[in-house]
Amino acid sequence: YAPWCPACKQIESTWESFAKESEHLDITVGKVDVTQEPGLSGRFFVTILPTIYHAHDGIFRRYRGSRTLEDLESYVLERKWEAVEPIAPWKSPSSIMMHGMAGLFHFSKWIRQIHTYLTGTLGIHVWISYAIIILATVLISLFLAL
């Protein structure tokens, strides 16, 4: 979820109720703010918000059903998740590929921090900051190519 997302705000009370019922369902329910954890949004390949995943024994399934408390509970209690196709192994959040994707998301956050430092703290013009980042990217690419 993201704090600015209208759909996330709409499901928030249902999700909190589901989390309260989680002890009775013998599951763990959580939420991750993708603005604070960009690596996880990359690892889980989050493209829309909110995105709900079910994980059992290291196998991940994306929940695409209704977002009512009753439907979330029945998904677990009636084991409806067993009828859902698991995420492909190469696309699984625990795969090497998705681990790399998480690294790219962390890298993009790091670049944004550098840009903010250059423009905000040092007072460099935005376009000069872009030029510095582009130049650094080209030089690092040339170095790696050697």
KEDREN-851168 format. One record per residue (C-alpha): x, y, z. Coordinates in Angstrom, 3 decimals. Each point is the difference from the previous one (the first is absolute). Example, Ala and Ser with C-alpha at 12.3 -4.5 7.8 and 13.67 -1.06 7.14 Angstrom:
BEGIN
<pt><X>12.300</X><Y>-4.500</Y><Z>7.800</Z></pt>
<pt><X>1.370</X><Y>3.440</Y><Z>-0.660</Z></pt>
This chain:
BEGIN
<pt><X>0.000</X><Y>0.000</Y><Z>0.000</Z></pt>
<pt><X>0.938</X><Y>3.644</Y><Z>-0.122</Z></pt>
<pt><X>-1.333</X><Y>2.695</Y><Z>2.345</Z></pt>
<pt><X>-1.042</X><Y>2.229</Y><Z>-2.922</Z></pt>
<pt><X>-1.936</X><Y>-2.763</Y><Z>-1.844</Z></pt>
<pt><X>-3.830</X><Y>0.447</Y><Z>0.024</Z></pt>
<pt><X>-0.649</X><Y>-3.739</Y><Z>-0.554</Z></pt>
<pt><X>2.350</X><Y>-0.808</Y><Z>2.898</Z></pt>
<pt><X>-1.864</X><Y>2.397</Y><Z>2.275</Z></pt>
<pt><X>-3.273</X><Y>-1.617</Y><Z>-1.052</Z></pt>
<pt><X>1.118</X><Y>-3.513</Y><Z>1.025</Z></pt>
<pt><X>1.874</X><Y>1.125</Y><Z>3.142</Z></pt>
<pt><X>-2.754</X><Y>-0.675</Y><Z>2.554</Z></pt>
<pt><X>-0.785</X><Y>-3.402</Y><Z>-1.550</Z></pt>
<pt><X>3.680</X><Y>-0.910</Y><Z>0.035</Z></pt>
<pt><X>0.359</X><Y>1.009</Y><Z>3.656</Z></pt>
<pt><X>-3.037</X><Y>-2.141</Y><Z>0.888</Z></pt>
<pt><X>1.520</X><Y>-2.890</Y><Z>-1.957</Z></pt>
<pt><X>3.264</X><Y>0.463</Y><Z>1.912</Z></pt>
<pt><X>-1.892</X><Y>-0.128</Y><Z>3.308</Z></pt>
<pt><X>-1.629</X><Y>-3.281</Y><Z>-1.075</Z></pt>
<pt><X>3.337</X><Y>-1.441</Y><Z>-1.145</Z></pt>
<pt><X>0.716</X><Y>-1.678</Y><Z>3.344</Z></pt>
<pt><X>-3.261</X><Y>-1.959</Y><Z>-0.257</Z></pt>
<pt><X>0.826</X><Y>-0.920</Y><Z>-3.604</Z></pt>
<pt><X>3.505</X><Y>-1.175</Y><Z>0.993</Z></pt>
<pt><X>1.659</X><Y>2.356</Y><Z>-2.490</Z></pt>
<pt><X>2.158</X><Y>3.089</Y><Z>0.044</Z></pt>
<pt><X>-1.320</X><Y>3.136</Y><Z>-1.681</Z></pt>
<pt><X>2.135</X><Y>3.005</Y><Z>-0.756</Z></pt>
<pt><X>0.303</X><Y>3.026</Y><Z>-2.198</Z></pt>
<pt><X>2.957</X><Y>1.689</Y><Z>-1.600</Z></pt>
<pt><X>0.227</X><Y>3.661</Y><Z>-0.932</Z></pt>
<pt><X>1.653</X><Y>-0.082</Y><Z>-3.440</Z></pt>
<pt><X>1.140</X><Y>3.603</Y><Z>0.403</Z></pt>
<pt><X>2.110</X><Y>-1.095</Y><Z>2.976</Z></pt>
<pt><X>1.014</X><Y>-3.422</Y><Z>-1.372</Z></pt>
<pt><X>0.644</X><Y>0.405</Y><Z>-3.742</Z></pt>
<pt><X>2.055</X><Y>-3.196</Y><Z>-0.073</Z></pt>
<pt><X>-3.006</X><Y>-2.076</Y><Z>1.011</Z></pt>
<pt><X>-2.173</X><Y>1.631</Y><Z>-2.624</Z></pt>
<pt><X>2.638</X><Y>-1.024</Y><Z>-2.555</Z></pt>
<pt><X>0.381</X><Y>-3.494</Y><Z>1.403</Z></pt>
<pt><X>-3.763</X><Y>-0.596</Y><Z>-0.108</Z></pt>
<pt><X>-0.311</X><Y>1.824</Y><Z>-3.340</Z></pt>
<pt><X>-2.761</X><Y>2.264</Y><Z>1.307</Z></pt>
<pt><X>-1.594</X><Y>1.809</Y><Z>-2.933</Z></pt>
<pt><X>-3.348</X><Y>0.967</Y><Z>1.546</Z></pt>
<pt><X>-1.009</X><Y>0.979</Y><Z>3.500</Z></pt>
<pt><X>-1.060</X><Y>-1.559</Y><Z>2.216</Z></pt>
<pt><X>1.440</X><Y>-3.399</Y><Z>-0.910</Z></pt>
<pt><X>-0.749</X><Y>-3.009</Y><Z>2.209</Z></pt>
<pt><X>2.130</X><Y>-3.138</Y><Z>0.110</Z></pt>
<pt><X>-0.583</X><Y>-3.313</Y><Z>1.708</Z></pt>
<pt><X>3.095</X><Y>-1.969</Y><Z>1.002</Z></pt>
<pt><X>-0.019</X><Y>-3.583</Y><Z>1.233</Z></pt>
<pt><X>3.058</X><Y>-2.247</Y><Z>0.310</Z></pt>
<pt><X>2.078</X><Y>2.399</Y><Z>-2.113</Z></pt>
<pt><X>-2.494</X><Y>0.012</Y><Z>-2.863</Z></pt>
<pt><X>-1.525</X><Y>3.349</Y><Z>-0.913</Z></pt>
<pt><X>-3.394</X><Y>0.643</Y><Z>-1.535</Z></pt>
<pt><X>-1.480</X><Y>3.345</Y><Z>-0.917</Z></pt>
<pt><X>-3.463</X><Y>0.565</Y><Z>1.446</Z></pt>
<pt><X>-2.351</X><Y>1.476</Y><Z>-2.591</Z></pt>
<pt><X>-3.353</X><Y>-0.581</Y><Z>1.702</Z></pt>
<pt><X>-2.472</X><Y>2.302</Y><Z>1.647</Z></pt>
<pt><X>1.392</X><Y>2.125</Y><Z>2.786</Z></pt>
<pt><X>-2.695</X><Y>-0.483</Y><Z>2.588</Z></pt>
<pt><X>0.840</X><Y>-1.435</Y><Z>3.398</Z></pt>
<pt><X>-2.204</X><Y>-3.037</Y><Z>-0.642</Z></pt>
<pt><X>1.699</X><Y>-0.799</Y><Z>-3.314</Z></pt>
<pt><X>3.496</X><Y>0.430</Y><Z>1.436</Z></pt>
<pt><X>-0.865</X><Y>-2.319</Y><Z>2.885</Z></pt>
<pt><X>-1.615</X><Y>-2.623</Y><Z>-2.253</Z></pt>
<pt><X>3.073</X><Y>0.084</Y><Z>-2.279</Z></pt>
<pt><X>1.991</X><Y>-1.286</Y><Z>2.971</Z></pt>
<pt><X>-2.570</X><Y>-2.126</Y><Z>1.845</Z></pt>
<pt><X>-1.336</X><Y>-1.781</Y><Z>-3.080</Z></pt>
<pt><X>3.517</X><Y>-0.313</Y><Z>-1.434</Z></pt>
<pt><X>-1.052</X><Y>1.759</Y><Z>-3.211</Z></pt>
<pt><X>3.632</X><Y>0.922</Y><Z>-0.491</Z></pt>
<pt><X>0.688</X><Y>-3.595</Y><Z>-1.062</Z></pt>
<pt><X>-1.954</X><Y>0.627</Y><Z>-3.229</Z></pt>
<pt><X>2.115</X><Y>3.069</Y><Z>-0.820</Z></pt>
<pt><X>2.998</X><Y>-0.484</Y><Z>-2.264</Z></pt>
<pt><X>3.238</X><Y>0.683</Y><Z>1.902</Z></pt>
<pt><X>2.315</X><Y>2.702</Y><Z>-1.248</Z></pt>
<pt><X>2.522</X><Y>-1.403</Y><Z>-2.475</Z></pt>
<pt><X>3.281</X><Y>-0.991</Y><Z>1.695</Z></pt>
<pt><X>2.035</X><Y>2.561</Y><Z>-1.967</Z></pt>
<pt><X>-2.439</X><Y>2.747</Y><Z>1.047</Z></pt>
<pt><X>-0.272</X><Y>-1.092</Y><Z>3.636</Z></pt>
<pt><X>1.075</X><Y>2.624</Y><Z>2.565</Z></pt>
<pt><X>2.627</X><Y>-2.450</Y><Z>1.244</Z></pt>
<pt><X>1.591</X><Y>-0.494</Y><Z>-3.459</Z></pt>
<pt><X>3.365</X><Y>1.427</Y><Z>-1.015</Z></pt>
<pt><X>-1.658</X><Y>2.079</Y><Z>-2.729</Z></pt>
<pt><X>-2.381</X><Y>1.715</Y><Z>2.414</Z></pt>
<pt><X>2.857</X><Y>0.494</Y><Z>2.455</Z></pt>
<pt><X>1.763</X><Y>1.905</Y><Z>-2.785</Z></pt>
<pt><X>-3.174</X><Y>1.975</Y><Z>-0.695</Z></pt>
<pt><X>-0.089</X><Y>1.024</Y><Z>3.673</Z></pt>
<pt><X>3.597</X><Y>1.192</Y><Z>-0.365</Z></pt>
<pt><X>-1.000</X><Y>2.194</Y><Z>-2.953</Z></pt>
<pt><X>-2.773</X><Y>1.583</Y><Z>2.051</Z></pt>
<pt><X>2.462</X><Y>0.718</Y><Z>2.823</Z></pt>
<pt><X>2.420</X><Y>1.457</Y><Z>-2.555</Z></pt>
<pt><X>-2.704</X><Y>2.325</Y><Z>-1.384</Z></pt>
<pt><X>-0.772</X><Y>1.209</Y><Z>3.527</Z></pt>
<pt><X>3.718</X><Y>0.653</Y><Z>0.521</Z></pt>
<pt><X>0.143</X><Y>2.046</Y><Z>-3.243</Z></pt>
<pt><X>-3.006</X><Y>2.046</Y><Z>1.151</Z></pt>
<pt><X>1.784</X><Y>0.711</Y><Z>3.289</Z></pt>
<pt><X>3.094</X><Y>1.164</Y><Z>-1.882</Z></pt>
<pt><X>-2.147</X><Y>2.254</Y><Z>-2.192</Z></pt>
<pt><X>-1.706</X><Y>1.446</Y><Z>3.089</Z></pt>
<pt><X>3.376</X><Y>0.597</Y><Z>1.638</Z></pt>
<pt><X>1.401</X><Y>1.713</Y><Z>-3.096</Z></pt>
<pt><X>-3.029</X><Y>2.238</Y><Z>-0.531</Z></pt>
<pt><X>-1.178</X><Y>0.540</Y><Z>3.565</Z></pt>
<pt><X>3.128</X><Y>0.043</Y><Z>2.131</Z></pt>
<pt><X>2.582</X><Y>1.236</Y><Z>-2.500</Z></pt>
<pt><X>-2.419</X><Y>2.208</Y><Z>-1.942</Z></pt>
<pt><X>1.027</X><Y>-1.325</Y><Z>-3.403</Z></pt>
<pt><X>-2.489</X><Y>0.606</Y><Z>-2.811</Z></pt>
<pt><X>-2.230</X><Y>-2.991</Y><Z>-0.834</Z></pt>
<pt><X>1.340</X><Y>-0.389</Y><Z>-3.549</Z></pt>
<pt><X>3.589</X><Y>0.074</Y><Z>1.196</Z></pt>
<pt><X>-0.856</X><Y>-2.732</Y><Z>2.495</Z></pt>
<pt><X>-1.473</X><Y>-2.065</Y><Z>-2.848</Z></pt>
<pt><X>3.139</X><Y>0.590</Y><Z>-2.060</Z></pt>
<pt><X>2.215</X><Y>-1.152</Y><Z>2.900</Z></pt>
<pt><X>-2.057</X><Y>-3.171</Y><Z>0.463</Z></pt>
<pt><X>0.016</X><Y>-0.728</Y><Z>-3.743</Z></pt>
<pt><X>3.757</X><Y>0.589</Y><Z>-0.205</Z></pt>
<pt><X>0.594</X><Y>-2.281</Y><Z>2.990</Z></pt>
<pt><X>-2.189</X><Y>-2.681</Y><Z>-1.614</Z></pt>
<pt><X>1.946</X><Y>0.199</Y><Z>-3.278</Z></pt>
<pt><X>3.376</X><Y>-0.104</Y><Z>1.770</Z></pt>
<pt><X>-1.010</X><Y>-2.975</Y><Z>2.159</Z></pt>
<pt><X>-1.305</X><Y>-1.798</Y><Z>-3.103</Z></pt>
<pt><X>3.258</X><Y>0.639</Y><Z>-1.860</Z></pt>
<pt><X>1.997</X><Y>-1.228</Y><Z>2.981</Z></pt>
<pt><X>-2.096</X><Y>-3.166</Y><Z>0.278</Z></pt>
<pt><X>0.305</X><Y>-0.588</Y><Z>-3.761</Z></pt>
<pt><X>3.790</X><Y>0.017</Y><Z>0.313</Z></pt>
